[in-house]
Amino acid sequence: MNCPQCGKKGLRVINSRTRNESVYRRRECVACSFRFSTTEISMADYQSLQSCCQRICQLQQILKES
Ligand SMILES: [Zn+2]
């Protein structure tokens, strides 16, 4: 993973916590000190999220065509 601010590699985790099934991590860029959060989700959650996004895309397509 690269820093979203400067695009460089080299991120350190400054904090991580688990809530329900999800893991949240607070990361800091070693190069520019930019801080941001990441989260990990289970594959089951990812797949249901993916099918949800596909439905939204289909709906947007339908709305565009009408
Ligand atoms: Zn950076």
N, CA, C, O and the ligand as a Tripos MOL2 file, in Angstrom:
@<TRIPOS>MOLECULE
protein
  265   263    67     0     0
PROTEIN
NO_CHARGES

@<TRIPOS>ATOM
      1 N           0.8340   -1.1950    0.0000 N.3       1 MET1
      2 CA          0.0000    0.0000    0.0000 C.3       1 MET1
      3 C           0.8810    1.2630    0.0000 C.2       1 MET1
      4 O           1.8880    1.3390    0.7030 O.2       1 MET1
      5 N           0.4720    2.2330   -0.8010 N.am      2 ASN2
      6 CA          1.2150    3.4870   -0.8660 C.3       2 ASN2
      7 C           0.4510    4.5970   -0.1480 C.2       2 ASN2
      8 O          -0.7530    4.4960    0.0870 O.2       2 ASN2
      9 N           1.1650    5.6340    0.1860 N.am      3 CYS3
     10 CA          0.5600    6.7940    0.8400 C.3       3 CYS3
     11 C          -0.3790    7.5070   -0.1370 C.2       3 CYS3
     12 O           0.0310    7.8110   -1.2570 O.2       3 CYS3
     13 N          -1.6440    7.7860    0.2630 N.am      4 PRO4
     14 CA         -2.5640    8.4870   -0.6420 C.3       4 PRO4
     15 C          -2.1830    9.9560   -0.8670 C.2       4 PRO4
     16 O          -2.6570   10.5880   -1.8110 O.2       4 PRO4
     17 N          -1.3440   10.4770   -0.0140 N.am      5 GLN5
     18 CA         -0.9250   11.8710   -0.1020 C.3       5 GLN5
     19 C           0.2670   12.0480   -1.0500 C.2       5 GLN5
     20 O           0.2000   12.8460   -1.9840 O.2       5 GLN5
     21 N           1.3410   11.3180   -0.8180 N.am      6 CYS6
     22 CA          2.5690   11.5010   -1.6030 C.3       6 CYS6
     23 C           2.8820   10.3090   -2.5100 C.2       6 CYS6
     24 O           3.7730   10.3930   -3.3550 O.2       6 CYS6
     25 N           2.1560    9.2010   -2.3390 N.am      7 GLY7
     26 CA          2.3200    8.0420   -3.2150 C.3       7 GLY7
     27 C           3.5140    7.1620   -2.9050 C.2       7 GLY7
     28 O           3.7830    6.1980   -3.6220 O.2       7 GLY7
     29 N           4.2270    7.4840   -1.8460 N.am      8 LYS8
     30 CA          5.4020    6.6830   -1.5030 C.3       8 LYS8
     31 C           5.0340    5.4900   -0.6380 C.2       8 LYS8
     32 O           4.0030    5.4760    0.0330 O.2       8 LYS8
     33 N           5.8980    4.5010   -0.6730 N.am      9 LYS9
     34 CA          5.7180    3.3470    0.2040 C.3       9 LYS9
     35 C           6.3410    3.6700    1.5600 C.2       9 LYS9
     36 O           7.0990    4.6290    1.7000 O.2       9 LYS9
     37 N           6.0140    2.8730    2.5260 N.am     10 GLY10
     38 CA          6.5830    3.0910    3.8460 C.3      10 GLY10
     39 C           5.5640    3.6810    4.7920 C.2      10 GLY10
     40 O           5.6350    4.8520    5.1650 O.2      10 GLY10
     41 N           4.6160    2.8480    5.1710 N.am     11 LEU11
     42 CA          3.5870    3.2790    6.1020 C.3      11 LEU11
     43 C           3.7470    2.4930    7.3920 C.2      11 LEU11
     44 O           4.0010    1.2880    7.3810 O.2      11 LEU11
     45 N           3.5920    3.1980    8.4980 N.am     12 ARG12
     46 CA          3.6300    2.4580    9.7530 C.3      12 ARG12
     47 C           2.2760    2.5300   10.4290 C.2      12 ARG12
     48 O           1.5640    3.5310   10.3430 O.2      12 ARG12
     49 N           1.9400    1.4400   11.1060 N.am     13 VAL13
     50 CA          0.6610    1.3730   11.8170 C.3      13 VAL13
     51 C           0.8540    1.9890   13.1920 C.2      13 VAL13
     52 O           1.6900    1.5340   13.9720 O.2      13 VAL13
     53 N           0.0840    3.0200   13.4870 N.am     14 ILE14
     54 CA          0.2270    3.6700   14.7900 C.3      14 ILE14
     55 C          -0.8520    3.2340   15.7680 C.2      14 ILE14
     56 O          -0.7250    3.4300   16.9770 O.2      14 ILE14
     57 N          -1.9100    2.6420   15.2380 N.am     15 ASN15
     58 CA         -2.9710    2.1690   16.1280 C.3      15 ASN15
     59 C          -3.8200    1.1500   15.3820 C.2      15 ASN15
     60 O          -4.0850    1.3240   14.1930 O.2      15 ASN15
     61 N          -4.2410    0.1160   16.0430 N.am     16 SER16
     62 CA         -5.1820   -0.8120   15.4200 C.3      16 SER16
     63 C          -6.1660   -1.3140   16.4590 C.2      16 SER16
     64 O          -5.8150   -1.5940   17.6050 O.2      16 SER16
     65 N          -7.4000   -1.4160   16.0210 N.am     17 ARG17
     66 CA         -8.4220   -1.9170   16.9360 C.3      17 ARG17
     67 C          -9.4250   -2.7740   16.1790 C.2      17 ARG17
     68 O          -9.6210   -2.6160   14.9740 O.2      17 ARG17
     69 N         -10.0440   -3.6690   16.8990 N.am     18 THR18
     70 CA        -11.0040   -4.5870   16.3130 C.3      18 THR18
     71 C         -12.3840   -4.2780   16.8640 C.2      18 THR18
     72 O         -12.5940   -4.2030   18.0750 O.2      18 THR18
     73 N         -13.3150   -4.1020   15.9420 N.am     19 ARG19
     74 CA        -14.6970   -3.9190   16.3580 C.3      19 ARG19
     75 C         -15.5540   -4.8740   15.5560 C.2      19 ARG19
     76 O         -15.4580   -4.9060   14.3290 O.2      19 ARG19
     77 N         -16.3710   -5.6350   16.2050 N.am     20 ASN20
     78 CA        -17.1210   -6.7390   15.5970 C.3      20 ASN20
     79 C         -16.1620   -7.6230   14.8220 C.2      20 ASN20
     80 O         -15.2570   -8.2080   15.4180 O.2      20 ASN20
     81 N         -16.3290   -7.7370   13.5260 N.am     21 GLU21
     82 CA        -15.4570   -8.5830   12.7190 C.3      21 GLU21
     83 C         -14.4030   -7.7670   11.9910 C.2      21 GLU21
     84 O         -13.5370   -8.3300   11.3210 O.2      21 GLU21
     85 N         -14.4660   -6.4500   12.1140 N.am     22 SER22
     86 CA        -13.6120   -5.5890   11.3130 C.3      22 SER22
     87 C         -12.3860   -5.1220   12.0850 C.2      22 SER22
     88 O         -12.4360   -4.8930   13.2940 O.2      22 SER22
     89 N         -11.2780   -4.9870   11.3480 N.am     23 VAL23
     90 CA        -10.0420   -4.4840   11.9300 C.3      23 VAL23
     91 C          -9.7720   -3.0940   11.3580 C.2      23 VAL23
     92 O          -9.6910   -2.9150   10.1430 O.2      23 VAL23
     93 N          -9.6350   -2.1270   12.2420 N.am     24 TYR24
     94 CA         -9.3390   -0.7590   11.8350 C.3      24 TYR24
     95 C          -7.8750   -0.4650   12.1470 C.2      24 TYR24
     96 O          -7.3710   -0.8190   13.2120 O.2      24 TYR24
     97 N          -7.2130    0.1770   11.2160 N.am     25 ARG25
     98 CA         -5.8250    0.5450   11.4560 C.3      25 ARG25
     99 C          -5.6120    2.0160   11.1550 C.2      25 ARG25
    100 O          -6.0870    2.5320   10.1430 O.2      25 ARG25
    101 N          -4.9030    2.6770   12.0340 N.am     26 ARG26
    102 CA         -4.4960    4.0590   11.8310 C.3      26 ARG26
    103 C          -3.0690    3.9950   11.3100 C.2      26 ARG26
    104 O          -2.1920    3.4240   11.9590 O.2      26 ARG26
    105 N          -2.8330    4.5820   10.1370 N.am     27 ARG27
    106 CA         -1.5160    4.5010    9.5190 C.3      27 ARG27
    107 C          -0.9140    5.8780    9.3390 C.2      27 ARG27
    108 O          -1.6160    6.8790    9.1920 O.2      27 ARG27
    109 N           0.3910    5.8950    9.3540 N.am     28 GLU28
    110 CA          1.1090    7.1490    9.1360 C.3      28 GLU28
    111 C           2.2010    6.9310    8.1050 C.2      28 GLU28
    112 O           2.9320    5.9420    8.1590 O.2      28 GLU28
    113 N           2.3050    7.8680    7.1600 N.am     29 CYS29
    114 CA          3.3400    7.8090    6.1380 C.3      29 CYS29
    115 C           4.6810    8.2320    6.7510 C.2      29 CYS29
    116 O           4.7740    9.2550    7.4290 O.2      29 CYS29
    117 N           5.7000    7.4320    6.5020 N.am     30 VAL30
    118 CA          7.0270    7.7330    7.0430 C.3      30 VAL30
    119 C           7.6220    8.9580    6.3410 C.2      30 VAL30
    120 O           8.3580    9.7340    6.9510 O.2      30 VAL30
    121 N           7.2950    9.1260    5.0490 N.am     31 ALA31
    122 CA          7.8700   10.2110    4.2480 C.3      31 ALA31
    123 C           7.2520   11.5770    4.5650 C.2      31 ALA31
    124 O           7.9840   12.5420    4.7800 O.2      31 ALA31
    125 N           5.9100   11.6750    4.5980 N.am     32 CYS32
    126 CA          5.2710   12.9950    4.7420 C.3      32 CYS32
    127 C           4.4020   13.1230    5.9940 C.2      32 CYS32
    128 O           3.7680   14.1580    6.2020 O.2      32 CYS32
    129 N           4.3670   12.0910    6.8200 N.am     33 SER33
    130 CA          3.6040   12.0910    8.0820 C.3      33 SER33
    131 C           2.0970   12.2070    7.9100 C.2      33 SER33
    132 O           1.3790   12.5330    8.8560 O.2      33 SER33
    133 N           1.6210   11.9390    6.6920 N.am     34 PHE34
    134 CA          0.1780   11.9630    6.4540 C.3      34 PHE34
    135 C          -0.4760   10.7800    7.1640 C.2      34 PHE34
    136 O          -0.0090    9.6450    7.0650 O.2      34 PHE34
    137 N          -1.5670   11.0640    7.8840 N.am     35 ARG35
    138 CA         -2.2540   10.0160    8.6270 C.3      35 ARG35
    139 C          -3.6060    9.6930    8.0080 C.2      35 ARG35
    140 O          -4.3500   10.5870    7.6050 O.2      35 ARG35
    141 N          -3.9100    8.4060    7.9400 N.am     36 PHE36
    142 CA         -5.2080    7.9750    7.4280 C.3      36 PHE36
    143 C          -5.5580    6.6220    8.0260 C.2      36 PHE36
    144 O          -4.7160    5.9670    8.6410 O.2      36 PHE36
    145 N          -6.7970    6.2120    7.8440 N.am     37 SER37
    146 CA         -7.2770    4.9590    8.4200 C.3      37 SER37
    147 C          -7.5720    3.9450    7.3390 C.2      37 SER37
    148 O          -7.9870    4.2970    6.2350 O.2      37 SER37
    149 N          -7.3580    2.6980    7.6600 N.am     38 THR38
    150 CA         -7.7550    1.6190    6.7640 C.3      38 THR38
    151 C          -8.5790    0.6220    7.5650 C.2      38 THR38
    152 O          -8.5130    0.5810    8.7930 O.2      38 THR38
    153 N          -9.3420   -0.1620    6.8600 N.am     39 THR39
    154 CA        -10.1220   -1.2000    7.5210 C.3      39 THR39
    155 C         -10.0610   -2.4890    6.7290 C.2      39 THR39
    156 O          -9.9690   -2.4680    5.5010 O.2      39 THR39
    157 N         -10.1110   -3.5800    7.4120 N.am     40 GLU40
    158 CA        -10.1590   -4.8830    6.7610 C.3      40 GLU40
    159 C         -11.5440   -5.4630    6.9720 C.2      40 GLU40
    160 O         -12.0910   -5.4120    8.0740 O.2      40 GLU40
    161 N         -12.1080   -6.0150    5.9020 N.am     41 ILE41
    162 CA        -13.3990   -6.6750    6.0450 C.3      41 ILE41
    163 C         -13.2720   -8.1240    5.5970 C.2      41 ILE41
    164 O         -12.3780   -8.4680    4.8240 O.2      41 ILE41
    165 N         -14.1720   -8.9690    6.0860 N.am     42 SER42
    166 CA        -14.1460  -10.3850    5.7210 C.3      42 SER42
    167 C         -14.5790  -10.5550    4.2690 C.2      42 SER42
    168 O         -15.2560   -9.6880    3.7160 O.2      42 SER42
    169 N         -14.1920  -11.6610    3.6530 N.am     43 MET43
    170 CA        -14.5710  -11.9200    2.2660 C.3      43 MET43
    171 C         -16.0810  -12.0140    2.1160 C.2      43 MET43
    172 O         -16.6230  -11.6010    1.0910 O.2      43 MET43
    173 N         -16.7650  -12.5450    3.1120 N.am     44 ALA44
    174 CA        -18.2300  -12.6440    3.0590 C.3      44 ALA44
    175 C         -18.8460  -11.2490    2.9880 C.2      44 ALA44
    176 O         -19.7680  -11.0090    2.2080 O.2      44 ALA44
    177 N         -18.3330  -10.3350    3.8050 N.am     45 ASP45
    178 CA        -18.8080   -8.9540    3.7710 C.3      45 ASP45
    179 C         -18.4770   -8.3020    2.4360 C.2      45 ASP45
    180 O         -19.2840   -7.5690    1.8660 O.2      45 ASP45
    181 N         -17.2750   -8.5860    1.9530 N.am     46 TYR46
    182 CA        -16.8360   -8.0150    0.6860 C.3      46 TYR46
    183 C         -17.7490   -8.4530   -0.4530 C.2      46 TYR46
    184 O         -18.1280   -7.6480   -1.3040 O.2      46 TYR46
    185 N         -18.0960   -9.7370   -0.4600 N.am     47 GLN47
    186 CA        -18.9370  -10.2680   -1.5330 C.3      47 GLN47
    187 C         -20.3450   -9.6900   -1.4930 C.2      47 GLN47
    188 O         -20.9290   -9.4050   -2.5390 O.2      47 GLN47
    189 N         -20.8930   -9.5140   -0.2970 N.am     48 SER48
    190 CA        -22.2320   -8.9120   -0.2270 C.3      48 SER48
    191 C         -22.1780   -7.4350   -0.6030 C.2      48 SER48
    192 O         -23.1180   -6.9000   -1.1920 O.2      48 SER48
    193 N         -21.0820   -6.7890   -0.2610 N.am     49 LEU49
    194 CA        -20.8680   -5.3970   -0.6570 C.3      49 LEU49
    195 C         -20.7520   -5.2780   -2.1690 C.2      49 LEU49
    196 O         -21.2900   -4.3550   -2.7790 O.2      49 LEU49
    197 N         -20.0390   -6.2320   -2.7590 N.am     50 GLN50
    198 CA        -19.8220   -6.2550   -4.2070 C.3      50 GLN50
    199 C         -21.1470   -6.4310   -4.9590 C.2      50 GLN50
    200 O         -21.3940   -5.7410   -5.9470 O.2      50 GLN50
    201 N         -21.9860   -7.3420   -4.4980 N.am     51 SER51
    202 CA        -23.2670   -7.5540   -5.1800 C.3      51 SER51
    203 C         -24.1670   -6.3340   -4.9910 C.2      51 SER51
    204 O         -24.9710   -6.0080   -5.8640 O.2      51 SER51
    205 N         -24.0300   -5.6700   -3.8570 N.am     52 CYS52
    206 CA        -24.7730   -4.4420   -3.6010 C.3      52 CYS52
    207 C         -24.3300   -3.3410   -4.5760 C.2      52 CYS52
    208 O         -25.1640   -2.6150   -5.1170 O.2      52 CYS52
    209 N         -23.0290   -3.2240   -4.7930 N.am     53 CYS53
    210 CA        -22.4880   -2.2190   -5.7140 C.3      53 CYS53
    211 C         -22.9180   -2.4960   -7.1490 C.2      53 CYS53
    212 O         -23.2130   -1.5780   -7.9140 O.2      53 CYS53
    213 N         -22.9480   -3.7780   -7.4980 N.am     54 GLN54
    214 CA        -23.3870   -4.1550   -8.8400 C.3      54 GLN54
    215 C         -24.8290   -3.7420   -9.0730 C.2      54 GLN54
    216 O         -25.1880   -3.2900  -10.1600 O.2      54 GLN54
    217 N         -25.6460   -3.8980   -8.0510 N.am     55 ARG55
    218 CA        -27.0550   -3.5040   -8.1640 C.3      55 ARG55
    219 C         -27.1810   -1.9860   -8.3080 C.2      55 ARG55
    220 O         -28.0230   -1.4990   -9.0610 O.2      55 ARG55
    221 N         -26.3540   -1.2550   -7.5940 N.am     56 ILE56
    222 CA        -26.3610    0.2180   -7.7050 C.3      56 ILE56
    223 C         -25.9550    0.6390   -9.1200 C.2      56 ILE56
    224 O         -26.5590    1.5410   -9.7020 O.2      56 ILE56
    225 N         -24.9210   -0.0220   -9.6730 N.am     57 CYS57
    226 CA        -24.4670    0.2730  -11.0350 C.3      57 CYS57
    227 C         -25.5710    0.0010  -12.0530 C.2      57 CYS57
    228 O         -25.7800    0.7870  -12.9770 O.2      57 CYS57
    229 N         -26.2700   -1.1080  -11.8810 N.am     58 GLN58
    230 CA        -27.3700   -1.4550  -12.7820 C.3      58 GLN58
    231 C         -28.4770   -0.4110  -12.7010 C.2      58 GLN58
    232 O         -29.0530   -0.0140  -13.7130 O.2      58 GLN58
    233 N         -28.7600    0.0250  -11.4820 N.am     59 LEU59
    234 CA        -29.7990    1.0320  -11.2600 C.3      59 LEU59
    235 C         -29.4160    2.3660  -11.9070 C.2      59 LEU59
    236 O         -30.2470    3.0400  -12.5150 O.2      59 LEU59
    237 N         -28.1530    2.7250  -11.7630 N.am     60 GLN60
    238 CA        -27.6670    3.9670  -12.3760 C.3      60 GLN60
    239 C         -27.7730    3.9040  -13.8900 C.2      60 GLN60
    240 O         -28.0960    4.8920  -14.5480 O.2      60 GLN60
    241 N         -27.4960    2.7320  -14.4260 N.am     61 GLN61
    242 CA        -27.5950    2.5230  -15.8750 C.3      61 GLN61
    243 C         -29.0370    2.6990  -16.3450 C.2      61 GLN61
    244 O         -29.3080    3.3440  -17.3580 O.2      61 GLN61
    245 N         -29.9450    2.1110  -15.5830 N.am     62 ILE62
    246 CA        -31.3800    2.2020  -15.9080 C.3      62 ILE62
    247 C         -31.8430    3.6720  -15.8400 C.2      62 ILE62
    248 O         -32.5860    4.1380  -16.7050 O.2      62 ILE62
    249 N         -31.3990    4.3780  -14.8180 N.am     63 LEU63
    250 CA        -31.7800    5.7820  -14.6540 C.3      63 LEU63
    251 C         -31.2240    6.6510  -15.7720 C.2      63 LEU63
    252 O         -31.8590    7.6090  -16.2120 O.2      63 LEU63
    253 N         -30.0270    6.2950  -16.2220 N.am     64 LYS64
    254 CA        -29.3950    7.0400  -17.3140 C.3      64 LYS64
    255 C         -30.1640    6.8520  -18.6180 C.2      64 LYS64
    256 O         -30.3200    7.7840  -19.4070 O.2      64 LYS64
    257 N         -30.6400    5.6190  -18.8270 N.am     65 GLU65
    258 CA        -31.3290    5.2930  -20.0670 C.3      65 GLU65
    259 C         -32.7540    5.8450  -20.1290 C.2      65 GLU65
    260 O         -33.2860    6.0990  -21.2100 O.2      65 GLU65
    261 N         -33.3660    6.0280  -18.9480 N.am     66 SER66
    262 CA        -34.7560    6.4900  -18.9530 C.3      66 SER66
    263 C         -34.8850    7.9900  -19.1400 C.2      66 SER66
    264 O         -35.9980    8.5160  -19.1650 O.2      66 SER66
    265 ZN          3.2090   10.3200    2.2930 Zn       67 ZN67
@<TRIPOS>BOND
     1     1     2 1
     2     2     3 1
     3     3     4 2
     4     3     5 am
     5     5     6 1
     6     6     7 1
     7     7     8 2
     8     7     9 am
     9     9    10 1
    10    10    11 1
    11    11    12 2
    12    11    13 am
    13    13    14 1
    14    14    15 1
    15    15    16 2
    16    15    17 am
    17    17    18 1
    18    18    19 1
    19    19    20 2
    20    19    21 am
    21    21    22 1
    22    22    23 1
    23    23    24 2
    24    23    25 am
    25    25    26 1
    26    26    27 1
    27    27    28 2
    28    27    29 am
    29    29    30 1
    30    30    31 1
    31    31    32 2
    32    31    33 am
    33    33    34 1
    34    34    35 1
    35    35    36 2
    36    35    37 am
    37    37    38 1
    38    38    39 1
    39    39    40 2
    40    39    41 am
    41    41    42 1
    42    42    43 1
    43    43    44 2
    44    43    45 am
    45    45    46 1
    46    46    47 1
    47    47    48 2
    48    47    49 am
    49    49    50 1
    50    50    51 1
    51    51    52 2
    52    51    53 am
    53    53    54 1
    54    54    55 1
    55    55    56 2
    56    55    57 am
    57    57    58 1
    58    58    59 1
    59    59    60 2
    60    59    61 am
    61    61    62 1
    62    62    63 1
    63    63    64 2
    64    63    65 am
    65    65    66 1
    66    66    67 1
    67    67    68 2
    68    67    69 am
    69    69    70 1
    70    70    71 1
    71    71    72 2
    72    71    73 am
    73    73    74 1
    74    74    75 1
    75    75    76 2
    76    75    77 am
    77    77    78 1
    78    78    79 1
    79    79    80 2
    80    79    81 am
    81    81    82 1
    82    82    83 1
    83    83    84 2
    84    83    85 am
    85    85    86 1
    86    86    87 1
    87    87    88 2
    88    87    89 am
    89    89    90 1
    90    90    91 1
    91    91    92 2
    92    91    93 am
    93    93    94 1
    94    94    95 1
    95    95    96 2
    96    95    97 am
    97    97    98 1
    98    98    99 1
    99    99   100 2
   100    99   101 am
   101   101   102 1
   102   102   103 1
   103   103   104 2
   104   103   105 am
   105   105   106 1
   106   106   107 1
   107   107   108 2
   108   107   109 am
   109   109   110 1
   110   110   111 1
   111   111   112 2
   112   111   113 am
   113   113   114 1
   114   114   115 1
   115   115   116 2
   116   115   117 am
   117   117   118 1
   118   118   119 1
   119   119   120 2
   120   119   121 am
   121   121   122 1
   122   122   123 1
   123   123   124 2
   124   123   125 am
   125   125   126 1
   126   126   127 1
   127   127   128 2
   128   127   129 am
   129   129   130 1
   130   130   131 1
   131   131   132 2
   132   131   133 am
   133   133   134 1
   134   134   135 1
   135   135   136 2
   136   135   137 am
   137   137   138 1
   138   138   139 1
   139   139   140 2
   140   139   141 am
   141   141   142 1
   142   142   143 1
   143   143   144 2
   144   143   145 am
   145   145   146 1
   146   146   147 1
   147   147   148 2
   148   147   149 am
   149   149   150 1
   150   150   151 1
   151   151   152 2
   152   151   153 am
   153   153   154 1
   154   154   155 1
   155   155   156 2
   156   155   157 am
   157   157   158 1
   158   158   159 1
   159   159   160 2
   160   159   161 am
   161   161   162 1
   162   162   163 1
   163   163   164 2
   164   163   165 am
   165   165   166 1
   166   166   167 1
   167   167   168 2
   168   167   169 am
   169   169   170 1
   170   170   171 1
   171   171   172 2
   172   171   173 am
   173   173   174 1
   174   174   175 1
   175   175   176 2
   176   175   177 am
   177   177   178 1
   178   178   179 1
   179   179   180 2
   180   179   181 am
   181   181   182 1
   182   182   183 1
   183   183   184 2
   184   183   185 am
   185   185   186 1
   186   186   187 1
   187   187   188 2
   188   187   189 am
   189   189   190 1
   190   190   191 1
   191   191   192 2
   192   191   193 am
   193   193   194 1
   194   194   195 1
   195   195   196 2
   196   195   197 am
   197   197   198 1
   198   198   199 1
   199   199   200 2
   200   199   201 am
   201   201   202 1
   202   202   203 1
   203   203   204 2
   204   203   205 am
   205   205   206 1
   206   206   207 1
   207   207   208 2
   208   207   209 am
   209   209   210 1
   210   210   211 1
   211   211   212 2
   212   211   213 am
   213   213   214 1
   214   214   215 1
   215   215   216 2
   216   215   217 am
   217   217   218 1
   218   218   219 1
   219   219   220 2
   220   219   221 am
   221   221   222 1
   222   222   223 1
   223   223   224 2
   224   223   225 am
   225   225   226 1
   226   226   227 1
   227   227   228 2
   228   227   229 am
   229   229   230 1
   230   230   231 1
   231   231   232 2
   232   231   233 am
   233   233   234 1
   234   234   235 1
   235   235   236 2
   236   235   237 am
   237   237   238 1
   238   238   239 1
   239   239   240 2
   240   239   241 am
   241   241   242 1
   242   242   243 1
   243   243   244 2
   244   243   245 am
   245   245   246 1
   246   246   247 1
   247   247   248 2
   248   247   249 am
   249   249   250 1
   250   250   251 1
   251   251   252 2
   252   251   253 am
   253   253   254 1
   254   254   255 1
   255   255   256 2
   256   255   257 am
   257   257   258 1
   258   258   259 1
   259   259   260 2
   260   259   261 am
   261   261   262 1
   262   262   263 1
   263   263   264 2
@<TRIPOS>SUBSTRUCTURE
     1 MET1         2 RESIDUE 1 A MET
     2 ASN2         6 RESIDUE 1 A ASN
     3 CYS3        10 RESIDUE 1 A CYS
     4 PRO4        14 RESIDUE 1 A PRO
     5 GLN5        18 RESIDUE 1 A GLN
     6 CYS6        22 RESIDUE 1 A CYS
     7 GLY7        26 RESIDUE 1 A GLY
     8 LYS8        30 RESIDUE 1 A LYS
     9 LYS9        34 RESIDUE 1 A LYS
    10 GLY10       38 RESIDUE 1 A GLY
    11 LEU11       42 RESIDUE 1 A LEU
    12 ARG12       46 RESIDUE 1 A ARG
    13 VAL13       50 RESIDUE 1 A VAL
    14 ILE14       54 RESIDUE 1 A ILE
    15 ASN15       58 RESIDUE 1 A ASN
    16 SER16       62 RESIDUE 1 A SER
    17 ARG17       66 RESIDUE 1 A ARG
    18 THR18       70 RESIDUE 1 A THR
    19 ARG19       74 RESIDUE 1 A ARG
    20 ASN20       78 RESIDUE 1 A ASN
    21 GLU21       82 RESIDUE 1 A GLU
    22 SER22       86 RESIDUE 1 A SER
    23 VAL23       90 RESIDUE 1 A VAL
    24 TYR24       94 RESIDUE 1 A TYR
    25 ARG25       98 RESIDUE 1 A ARG
    26 ARG26      102 RESIDUE 1 A ARG
    27 ARG27      106 RESIDUE 1 A ARG
    28 GLU28      110 RESIDUE 1 A GLU
    29 CYS29      114 RESIDUE 1 A CYS
    30 VAL30      118 RESIDUE 1 A VAL
    31 ALA31      122 RESIDUE 1 A ALA
    32 CYS32      126 RESIDUE 1 A CYS
    33 SER33      130 RESIDUE 1 A SER
    34 PHE34      134 RESIDUE 1 A PHE
    35 ARG35      138 RESIDUE 1 A ARG
    36 PHE36      142 RESIDUE 1 A PHE
    37 SER37      146 RESIDUE 1 A SER
    38 THR38      150 RESIDUE 1 A THR
    39 THR39      154 RESIDUE 1 A THR
    40 GLU40      158 RESIDUE 1 A GLU
    41 ILE41      162 RESIDUE 1 A ILE
    42 SER42      166 RESIDUE 1 A SER
    43 MET43      170 RESIDUE 1 A MET
    44 ALA44      174 RESIDUE 1 A ALA
    45 ASP45      178 RESIDUE 1 A ASP
    46 TYR46      182 RESIDUE 1 A TYR
    47 GLN47      186 RESIDUE 1 A GLN
    48 SER48      190 RESIDUE 1 A SER
    49 LEU49      194 RESIDUE 1 A LEU
    50 GLN50      198 RESIDUE 1 A GLN
    51 SER51      202 RESIDUE 1 A SER
    52 CYS52      206 RESIDUE 1 A CYS
    53 CYS53      210 RESIDUE 1 A CYS
    54 GLN54      214 RESIDUE 1 A GLN
    55 ARG55      218 RESIDUE 1 A ARG
    56 ILE56      222 RESIDUE 1 A ILE
    57 CYS57      226 RESIDUE 1 A CYS
    58 GLN58      230 RESIDUE 1 A GLN
    59 LEU59      234 RESIDUE 1 A LEU
    60 GLN60      238 RESIDUE 1 A GLN
    61 GLN61      242 RESIDUE 1 A GLN
    62 ILE62      246 RESIDUE 1 A ILE
    63 LEU63      250 RESIDUE 1 A LEU
    64 LYS64      254 RESIDUE 1 A LYS
    65 GLU65      258 RESIDUE 1 A GLU
    66 SER66      262 RESIDUE 1 A SER
    67 ZN67       265 GROUP 0 **** ****
